[in-house]
Amino acid sequence: MSAEGEIRSTCPYCGVGCGVLLRADGRGGLEVRGDPEHPANYGRLCSKGSALGETLGLDGRLLAPRIDGVEAVWDDALELVADKFSAAIEEHGPDSVAFYVSGQLLTEDYYVANKLMKGFIGSANIDTNSRLCMASTVAGHKRAFGTDTVPGTYEDLEEADLVVLVGSNLAWCHPVLHQRLLAARARRGTRIVVVDPRRTASCDAADLHLALEPGTDVALFNHLLAAIADAGLIAPDRAGAVNGLDEALAAARATDVSATGLSGEHLAQFCAMWTGTERVVTVFSQGVNQSTSGSDKVNAILNCHLATHRIGRIGMGPFSVTGQPNAMGGREVGGLANMLACHLDLENADHRMVVGSFWNAASAIPNAPGLKAVDMFKAVGDGRIKALWVIHTNPAVSMPDADAVRDAIDGCPFVVVSDITAETDTARLADVVLPASGWAEKSGTVTNTDRTISRQRSVLPSPGLARPDWQILAQVAQRMGWVAAFDWQSPAEIFREYAALSAASAQFGRDFDISGLQGLDEAEYDALSPTRWPVTREGGRERFFADGRYYHPDGKARMLSVSQRGPAARTGPKYPFRLNTGRIRDQWHTMTRTARAPRLSAHLAEPFLDIHPEDAAQLGLAPAALVRVRSPQGQAIFRARQTNTVARGQVFAPIHWTGETAPAARVDAVIPSAHDPISGQPESKAAVVAVEPFEAMWYGFAVSAEPLAPTCEYWARSRTDAGWRVELAGLTAPEDWEHYARALFGLDDVETQMVSDPARGATRIAFHRDGVLLAALFLSDEPVIAMRDYVASLPGTAAPAVLSGRRPGDQPDPGPILCACLSVGINTILSAIEDQNLMSVEAIGAALGAGTNCGSCRPEIAELIGRSTRKIAAE
């Protein structure tokens, strides 16, 4: 139940689409809690959702349009954008301009952008950062089903007897769904298999972990398809429901499963579990999609479910989970370069005619796909794109071959960025930056992974001159001459138009139909409760494909003949390691939101590279060493973490750090632009790299009450409750460390403490004013040893003994934060294990609260318990 003054909305992070209850605190912030009535989360939130209220505020917000870095009025900025785009179109044609948009947009925003580009500018050059996370799923669905239909629902996870997680670290990337799965396991004994080259937090609860070789998912699922046939489990009605069964099975039998590197025992166990269990859900995510063979991987999975008719029925089916809050909404409105709105096809003349007629389009809708993300930025780089509009995304960091993308944007004749901040790698390259309303300031809808449409509602006023994205787009369109087509007064009007257009989808026998919602008035739209589509004028339905009918013209599904293809680049003596990339538990994309919440950076405050201990030993890496990672595209520097969660010859690095937070650790600088030929999705998990020690001359650790941006070869900063903390390293040492420190912190005429130990190569400097610590810098020839979490808490306090780098003996040391939801440290948990003999995750949760909210820290708590148990046994 919601309390008085609370407003229902939707979390802006992953595709789970959790409901939240928001209440303005009267100071520009929000109180946030999970909505117990929302069908996605029933009140649960992950660490990121729980900290949403801490990510707001005006610090860093863009409050007015800027032209060439100078604040401007809206009319001037909008006129300039309209004029520049119109001039490029007139001189070079409609394909000389492009939009690159984002799953952070609301569906109404997405719809306006798509209508403007495809219906009025007359180009299909609109693509989205969702191309980087789920385009291969779209391609696989369309090839198999005839439409981009997600047949599964969250309830299927709770009704399945076997759930297979393929390339999905559900425990960290979709924690609320993972907790629903674990609750089902506790209730009904659901078994879990994880298919992933890396041992992740999701493996903690798994009955079987298949650590296959990177990129060999097709070989695994082709082997499974052959086992299905050998077990006599091809559904008897398949000849009448699918095409391509014989060809798919022949390709499966021709596949050499040894490519997976899995043992015969593990393969047999997996096949026996899958074939022996009717209610199977196969969950897949970026480990499948982000590949040069991603579409084939998706279809290899779908083949197994189609062959057995384990699809569209309770507790069974393939289920793609998406990474962004409105990736699904973007798919529905045709936000990708190769799609039309409402799941209609850009290359179908009848579909184009209906959409064009509905829009009363000023230009002919293009009859061929536009430039997909990788090709779009290549076109920006070679001069084919003259005007580019980037909305709520950061391609200068997040695209593969990021240095080349950054240079392409920098060289583009005219670049517009719409965002909530100008402090991103991409916004700093723009000619015009437009202040957009942020989450909790704008109103519209989003669609989550299981097709549930939820309202996102405005709770706070937009600061300064910020405006909603749909309004910015519409006002530019009107200035380009299309006044009537973009003359909406509210997002509800846009939604009604979009819902009415969806009736055309049904006219062509397509899946997407929300025409039953086209009559919502403003009040009904505002009150709209979570609703799973389709919602026709005759009513809704929950499931697709249970009746064996699909969306190809003959009503049949198609099984694809797919063969194993390895990653695009091959390892060798020059680049012997395979680099995997991904998310970490408490951060989101490029951290423009999550980095504002100190507790979300407390768990993993610095970019890192996971490497196997034997590989580390062979490279001569000391503990906590920095490493340089090189690829044919570029290089990056990370802190090495020695761990057996990665196999020998494989390394892992997170995606989140940028030029704003750790400029030398931008992982996409080393990722090639190789992409799936069908989906256009880049291969972000299989780059070939070399790893070598970063031979720094000095290392540093700094804390400060104010932001700081060092000038050295490596630095990584994060926000703390007391200010900022920064790791540093350099190849050349300054002559005067005190002078360097004053310049670093921007401090003059303040009290200085300095301790130097030349024999150990160590120097420590602290700055105080009126007895209050302003900043401190710890320097050493080796990685600095200090109680970082404690030292980071000291700015703004007296801290006379700060240069000891240690907590006083009479104060307990909670250690680094493990549970970000409730700010519980590792040492606090270890003390509970060792002093109170709390030997279960549940006992720790009951005593400390750790692991009782989103649960994503539970595997790490279990590891601490296991480590203590092994220590006691050894003694």
N, C-alpha and C positions, 0 to 999 in steps of 0.2 A: 504494500500500500504506500502511496505517496503521502508525505506530510504536507501541512499547509505551507504554501509558498514555493513548493518544489515544482519543477517543470521537467517533463519527460523529454529525453533526447537520446542520441545515439553516440557511442564512443567513436572518435575519429581515427582509430588506429587500424587494426587488422580486419580481415574480411569476416570475422565471426559476427560482427555487428551487435555488440552488447548494448543493451539498454542502460541508460544512466538517468539518475534523478539529480537535477541541478538546482541549487538555490544561490542567488547572488548574496554575497556577504556584506554588501554595502560599502566595501572598500576597493571595488574594482575586481575582486576575485570571486571564486565560486566554492561552495561546498559540494562535493561530488560523492555519490554512493551508487551502487548497482541497483538497477530496477528489478525488484523481486517478481514482477509480473511480465517481464519481457521474455519471450520464448527462446531467445538465444542463450541467455545467461542466468535467468532466474535469480538475479541479485549478485552473482559473482562478478568480480573484476580482477584483471591481472595487475601486476605491479605498475604498469604504465597507466592503465585506466584509473587505478587508485590514486595516482599522483597528478591527475589532470588539473586539479585546482592549483597546483604549484607551478604550472607551466604558463600561467597567464601573466598579464602585466604589460606595461608600456616599454620596458627595457628592450631596446632593439627594434621596436615596432616601426614600420613605415607609416607615417601619419599624413603624408601629402604626396601628390605626384612629383616626380623629379624628371627633369629634362637635362641630360648631360650633367647630372649630379647636382643640379640647382632646383630647389623647390619651385613648383609651378601651380597654377590653378587648373582645375579639371578641364575646362573648356579648351585651354591651350594644348593640354596633353592629348585629349581625345581627338581634337582637330589634326594634330600632328600625326597620330597613329593612322587615322583615316586617310589623310593625304598621302602618306608614305606608302601605305598598302595599295591605294588606288593608283598611284603613279607607277608602282612596280607592275601592277596588273596591266595597265594601259600600255606600257612600254615593252614588257617582256612576257605578258600572258599570265593567266591565272596560276599556272604551275610554278611561277617564280616566287610565290609566297607560301608560308607554311605555319601551322599551329602545332605546338608540342604541349600537350595537356597532361592531366594527372588524375589518378584515382582519389585524390583529395577533393576533387570537385564534387558538388552535389549533382544529382541526376539532371536537375533543371539547368544548371550551368553547362553541363556536358551537352545537353540537347541544343542549347542556343549556339554553342561553338560549332557543333556538327552541322546545324542548319545553315549557319553563316558560310562556312567553308564549302560544303558540298552543294547547297541549293542556290547560293547567291554569288559567291566568288567564282564557283564553278570548277573547283579543284578538289581532289581527294587527299590533298597533302595535310591531313590532320591525323596525328598519331598520338599515343599516350604512353606514359611510363608503365602502364599495364602491359605494354608489349614486352617489357623486361621480365614479367612474372607469370603471365598466363596465356600468352598468345598460342603456345603449342597445344594447350588444352582446347582452345577455341577451334584450332585446325583439326585436332583429333575428333572432337565432337561432331563437327560439320561433316567430316569424311565418313564417320560411322553412322550418325543419326540423321544427317541431312540438315540439322540445325545445331546451334550452340546451346544444347539443352543440358542442364545439370539435373540428373534424375534423382540424386540423393537428398536426404534431409538429415538434420542433426539427430532426429529421433532414431534413424537407422543405426547410428553409432551405439545407441542404448539397447537396440533389439538384436544386434548381430551376435553371433557366437564366436566369430573370428574377425578381427580387424587387422588389416595389413597396412602399415604405414610405409610408403615408398617415397624416399627422398623428402621426408617430412619430419622435422623435429617438432612435433606437435606440442611437446611439453614446454618448449620455450617460445615458439612462434605463434601458437594458438592455445595458450594455457587453459582458457576456460573450456574449450572443447576437450582438451586432454583430461581435465577434471571430470567432465561428464562421462568420458570413456572409463576412467578409473572407478567412478561410482558404479557404472554398469558391471565392470569386472567384479567388484566386491559383492554386488547383488546377485549376479547370475553366472559368474565364472567365465566371462568373456576372455578368450585368449588373444594375445597381441604378438604380431610379428613386425619387426622393424627391418626394412631393407635400406641400408645406407652404408657407404664406405667408411663413415666415421662413427665412432661410438658416441652417441649424443645422450642428453638427459632423458629422451624418450625411451632409450634402451633399458633404463632402470626397471621399468614395469613390464618389459617384454618377456615372453616365453621363448622367443628365438630372435637372435640378431644375425642377419645375413650381411656380412661386411664384404659385399661384392666389389670387384674392381670398378673404378669410376667409368660411367658411360655404358655399362653392360646390362642395363635393365631389359632391353629387347631380348637378349639371349636368355635371361632368366624367365621372362613371361612366355617366350616361345617354347621353352622347355616345359613350362607348366601346361601350356595348351596341348602339347603332345601327350603329357601325362593324363590330362583330362580325357583325351580321346582313347588312350590305352585303358583307362578305367571304365570306359563305356558310359561316360557322363555327358556326351553331346546330347542336348535336349532333343527329344524325338520330333518336335515341331520346327526345328531350326531350318530345314530346307524351305519351309514356307514363310519364314520370318527374316532370314538373312541371305544376302548374297556374298559370295567369296569365301565360303567355309572351306572348300577343298583346297583352294589356292593358299589360304592362310595356314592351313594345317600342313601343307607340303613345305611351305617356307619354314614353319616351326620345326618340322622333322629334320630339315637340312641345316639347322643352326647348331653350331658347336658350343655347348653350354660351358665348356672348360674356360671360355673367355671370361666368365664371371670370377674365376679364381676360387669358387666355393667348393667345399669338400662334397663328395658323393653322399655322405651321411646328412649333411645339412640340406642338400637339395632334396633328398628323399623325404626328410622330415617335413620340409616346407610343402612339397607336393601332396604328401599324405594329409597334412592339416587342411590344405585348401580343398582338395578333392573330397575329403571326408566330412566337410562341414557345408551344409547348404547355405546357411545365413552368413555370408561373407561380405564385408565391406572393404574395398581397397581404396584407401585414402592416399592421394598423391599431391605433391606440391612442387617447389622449385627444383628439387633434385632431379625430377623428371623433366620439367618444362625447360629449364635453362641449359639447353643442349643443342648441338647441331643436328641431333636426331630426336629432338624432343617430341615432335608430332608422332613419329613412329613408336616412341616409347609409350605415349598415351594410347595409341591404337593397339599396341601389344597387350596392354592391360584390358582395354575394352573388349578385345577379342575373347579373352577368357570368360568375361561376364556374359557376352552375347552368346557364346557357344553353349553355355549352361543355362541360359535364361535366368541367371542370377542378377537381375536388373529390374528396377521399377517395382520391386516388391519389398515388403517390410523387412528391414534388417539385412538387405543385400544390395550390392551395386557398386559401381565405380564412383568415387566422390573426390572431385578436385576442390582443394581448399585454397582460397586466394589470400594474397598478402596485403591488400589495401581495402579501406573501408567501402569504397564504391567502385571497385574493379568490375563488379557485376553490372552496376548501373551504366558504366561506360560501355560495356558490351551491348547492353540493351538499346542504347541510343545510337549505336553505330560509331562510337568514338574512335575506332581503329580505322586505319587507312584503307582497309579492304572490305568494309562493311557499310550497310545502310542502316538507318534506324529500324528498330523493332524486329531485329533478326532477319531483315530482308537483304537481298544480295545486290551488291553494287553492279555486278556484271550481268544481271538479268534485266532485259529491256522493259518487261512488264512491271517489275518492281520499281525501276527508276521512274516510269511513267506515273505510277500511282503516287509515289512520294512527291515527285515534282509537281503533280497536279494539286495534291493536298497543300503543299507549301505555296502554291502559286509562284514557283521559283522563278527568279529573274534570269538565271543562267541554266543551261543544260546541265543536268547532273552528270558528272563524269562517268564514263562507261568502263573505266579500268581503275584498278587500285592506285592509290597515291603512294608516296614514299613512306615506307616503314621506318622505324626509329633509326636504325643503323644507317640505312641508305639516305634518310633525310639529312643527317648531319654530315654525311659525305657530300651531299649536294650543297649544303651550306658552305662546306670547306672549299669546294671547287667553283663556287660562284653562281651555281644555277639558282639557288635561293637568294633573293635580294632582300626579303623582309621576313622576319621570324618573330613569332609571338609565343613565349614560353609562359605557362600558367601553373603555378603551385608545384613546381618541380625543379630539380637542380642538375641538369644533364652534364654540366661541366665537371661534375664529380661522379654521378651515378651511371653514366653511359660507359660501355667498354671503350678501351683505348681513349681514356678520358682526357689525356693531354692533347690529343688531336682534336677531340670535340671542343675542348676549351679554346684552342687556337682557331677553330672554324667559327665559333660564335664571336670571338673577338674580331675576326676579319669580316663578318657579315655587314653589309652596308647599313642595315637598320634592324635593331633588336629591341623588342619590348618584353618586359617581364612583369607579370602580375603576381604579387606575393604579399605576405604579411610583413616581410622584412626585406631590406636592401642588403643585409649582411649575409649573402650567400655567394658562393663562387660564381654562379651564373648571373645573379643580379648585378654584381660588380662590373660585368661586361656590357650591360644594357645601355642603349641610348635613352630609353624611357622606362622608368619603373613606376608601376601603378599600385597604389595601396589598396589591397583587397581585404574584405572582412574575413575574419578568422572563425574557426570553430567556436561555437557558443555565441557568435554574433550574427550568424546567417541562418536562413530558414530554407528548408527543402526536404528532399528525400534521398535515401541511400538504399542500395540493395545488397544484402549480405550473401554469403557463400551458398546458402540453401534457398535462394530466391525470395527471401523475406524483405519486403519493402518497409522501411522504418522512417519515421520523421526525425529530422534533425531540426531543433527549434532554437530560435534566438532567445538568449537569456540576458546578454549584456549588450549595451549599445556599441556600435562600431566606433573605435577611437579616431579622433582627428577627422580626416576627410575620407577614411576608408569606405569602400562601397562593395556590395555583393558582386560576385563575378558575372552573374547573368546580366546585371544592369550595365556593367562596364562593357561587356561584349555587345549588348543591344544598342548602347549609345554610340559605339563605333560604327556598327552596322547602319544605324540611322544616318550618321554623318557621311557614310559612303553612298547614301541615296535610297536606302531600303527602309523607309520610315514605317509603313503600315505593317510589314511582315515582322517587325521587331518591337511593336508598340505594346508590350506587356506592362502591367502595373504591379504585378506581384508574382511570386513563384507559383502560386496556385493556378494562375492563368496558364503558365507554361505547362504545368502538370496536366491540366485539362486538355490542352492541345496535343500533348504527347500521348495521353491515354486514348484520345480519339483517333490518332494516327495508328495506334496499335490494332485497331479494328481491321486495318488493311492487311496486317500480318495474318490475322485469322482468315481473311478472304482468300489468301493464298495457301491456307492449310498449315500455317506456321504455328509454332508453340507459344510465342510471346503475345499475350493478349491481356491488357488491363483495361479494356474498353468499358468494363463494368464500373470503373472509377471516374469516367470522363464527366459525369454530372455533379461531382463534388463541388459544393459552393465553398466560399472562403472558410466558414466555420467548420464544415465537415472535413475539409482538407486539414485545417489546423488540428482537429481532433483525431485524425486518422491514426488508428492503432496498427501495430505490426501486422502486415498482410502478405501472405505468400502468393505469388502469381503462379498460374494465370487466374485472373478475375474477369470472367466474361460477363456480358449482360445477362446471361442465363445463370451465372453463379461461378464458383471456383472449383478446383480439384487439387488434390495433394500430390498425385503421382503421375509420372510419365512412363510409358513403355510396358506397363504391366500387361496390357492387352496385346502386346506383340506388334503394335503399329508404330511406325517411325515416319520420318518426314522426307525421305526420298520420294520421288514421284510414284514409284511402285509400292510404297508403303513398307518396304523392307529396310532393315539395317544392312550395313555393309561391313564385313570383316575384311581387314586389310592384310595383304601379303607383305610382311615387313621382315627385314633382315638386319642382323647386328652390324652396326657401324660404330667404330670407336670415335673418340673425340677428334676434332679437326687436327690438332697439333700433336706430334709424337714426341715423347721424351727421348733424350739422348745425352751424350757426354756434356754438351754445352748447357743444356737445361734438363737436369735429371729428375726434378721433382714435379709432381702434379699438384697444382694449387686449387683447393676448394674454397669457396667463399660462402658467407651466409650471415644471418642475424645473430645477435646475442639477446639475452633474456630481457633486459631492461631498457634497451634503446630502440629507436624507430628511425628507419631510413637514414637521412643525413643529419639527424639530431636537432633540427631547427626548433622542435618543440621539446623533446625529452631532455635535451641537455640543459634546459632551464630548471629542471627539478634536481636538486643536489643528490637526493637519495637514489635517483636512478643511475647516477654515475659512480655511486659508492661501491658497487659490486665489482665492476670491471672499469676502472677509470682510464685505462690506457689502451691504445691499439696493440694487438698482439699477433703472434704467429705460433700456432700449435705445431710442434715437430716431435717426432718420435725420439726417445732418449738415445737410441743407438745411432740415429742419424746425427743428432746433436753432438754426440761423442766423436763421431767420425769427422765432423766439421770443427771440432775443438771449441765448442761453445761452452762458456762458463754459465752458471746459474744466473738468470736475469739479464743475460747478454742482449744487446741489440743486434739485429741482423738486417742485412740489405738483401732484398728480394729483387732479382732482375728477370725480365722477360724480353722477347723481341720488341715489345711495345714500349717498355719503360721500366721504372724501378720505384721501390718504396722501402721504407724502414719501419721495422716492428720490434717490439719486445718479445723475445723468444720465450715460449712456455713449453717445457719438456713434458710430454704426456703420451701415454700409450692409447689415448682415444683416437689417434690417427695411426694408420699403418706406416710402415717404412716406405719411404719414397713419396709419401703424401704429406702435404702441409695444409693448414687451414688458417684463414684470416677473416675477420669481420668486415662488413661493408660500410660502417657508419661514419668514419672520421673523414673530415673535409679540410679544405684550406683554412677554414675558420677555427678548427679544433686541433688538427695535427697535419699540417700541409705535406709532410714527407710520407705520411701513411695513408695516402689515397689509394685504396686497393685497386680501383678500376683503372688506374694508370698502367697496371701490368696485365690487364685482361684484354685479349684480342677482340676484334670486332667480328670474328667468325660467327655465323648464325644459321639457324635452321632454314633450309631453302623453301620449305612449305610455309612456316609460321613467321619467319623473320625474327624469331626470338634469339638473342645472343647466347653464346655458350659461356656462362659465367662461373662454371664450377670445374673447369678442366684445363686451365692455362698451364703451359709448361714454363717452369722457372728454375733459376739457380738461386741458391741460398748461400750467403757467406757472412762471416762476422763483420759487423760495422766497427771498424777500428777507431773508436772515438778517443781523442786525447783527454777529454774531461767529461764528467757526468754531473748533472745538477738536479736538485729538487727544490722547488720554490713554492711558497705560500704567500698570498697577498689578499688584503681586503678589497683591492680594486683590480679590474681586468688588466692583463698584461699580454703583450705579443712579442715574444723573444725574437732575436735575430741570430739563429744558429742552425746547424744542419738538421737537427731533430728537436722538435718540441711537441708536447701533447698536453692540452689544458682541459680542465673540467671544473665545473662550479661546485662549491661546497656551501654549507650553511654559513660559514664565516667569510666567504669570498671566493677565492680561486686556488687551485693547486696545479702545478705544472712540472712535468718531467722534461729535462733538457739533456742534450749531448752535443758536443762540437768537435770539429777536427783540428781547430787551432785555438789555443788558449789566449785570452786577453793578457796584456802586461799588468794591468791593475784590476784586481777582482772587485775592489770596493767601487771603483769608477764604473765598472761594468754593471754592478748590482744597482747603483743609483740610477743609471740610465735605464736598466730593465724595469725598475719600479716607478721611474719618474719622480724620485724623491731627492730633495735637497734640504739643507738646513734642518735635519732631524737627528735625534740621538742615534748613535751607531754602536752596536756591539760587534766585535769581530774576534774570532778565534782561528788561528792558523797552525797547522801541524805539517810543515814542509816534508818531514821524513815520511809521513803517510800520504802526502799529496792531498791533504784535506784542508778546506777553508769553510768557515761558517760565518754568515753575516746576518744581523738582524737590525731592523730600523724601528724605532719607537718615537712617539710624540706624546708628551705629557704622561709618560709611563704606560702608554697603550701600544701594543705591537701593531705595526702597519704591514710589515712584510719580513720574510726571512728567506735566505738562500743557502742551501747546503751544497757544497762542491767537493768532488773527489776524483782521483785518477781512475777509480773503479765505480761501478754502480753504487749510488748512495745508500747507506744503511741508516734508516730512521723509522720511527713509528709514524708512518705517513698519515693515517687517519687521525691520530692524536694531534700531530703538528698542524694539520690542516684546519683543526678546530680552534686554533689559538689567535689568529688575527682578530683585533677588537678587544682582546683581554690584556691583562698586565703581562703575563707570560715571561717573568724574568729569567727563567731557565730554559727558554725555547731552544737555545743552541745545543742543549744536551740531546735533543731529538728523541727524548724518551719521556714517557709518562711517569710522574712521581710514584715511588713505590707504594704509597698509601692509597693510590687511586686504581680502581679496577680497569683493566684494559679489555674493552669488548672486542677488539680486533677488527679486521675488515668486515664490512657489512656483507652478510650472506642473504638474509631475508630483506629485500628492499621494501616490501609492503609494510613491514612493521619495524624496520631498522634494527634487526637483531644481528650482532656480530658473531664471527666464527669462534672467538675465544669464549664468549658467553655460552655458546652451544657446547663447546668442548668441556667447559666447566660443569655444565649440567650432566654431560655424559659421564665424566670421570668422577665428579664429586657426589652427584646424586644417583649415579648408576641408572640413568635414563637411557635404556638401550633399544628404543624404537622411535621411529619418526613421530608416531602418535603421542608418545610420552613427552617428547620434546615440544610438540605442538601444544599439548595441554599445559605444560609448565611455562613456556616462553611465548607462545603464539606463533612461532616460526613455522612456516609451511601450511598455515591454516587458512590463508586467504586464497591466492591464486594457485598455490601448490607447486609453482615451477621451481622452487628451491628444494623440494623434497628429495630429489636424487642426490643433491650435494650434502644434505643432512644425513642421508643414508650412508654416503661415502665416509663422512666423519665418524659415524658410529662404527662402520666396518673397520676403519683405520684404528680406532681405539680398541676394538675387539682383538684385532691382530696384534696390537702392541701388548695387550694384557696377556694374550696367549704366548707370545714370545718370551715374556718375562717369567 
